[in-house]
């Protein structure tokens, strides 16, 4: 039945979004308007997320800003440790 396949895909997407929300929910950073971009840290952090959590998707992109803000106060290695703790 097509309906069951669609329901399964929807359930997978919901689980994926809940997992991504849970991972980034552990980053306690305040949202702000002025971000000093550390592109080296941001790029490394995105790569850490992709390699450790295997969760990069269109939905995950909504958290790039949160990573950019985190890069202002902590190193990409500390972000990597956070992903290791959250994803394994």
Secondary structure, 3 states (H helix, E strand, C coil): CHHHHHHHHHHHHHHHHHHHHHHHHCCCCCCCCCCCCCHHHHHHHHHHHHHHHCCCCCHHHHHHHHHHHHHHHCCHHHHHHHHHHHHC
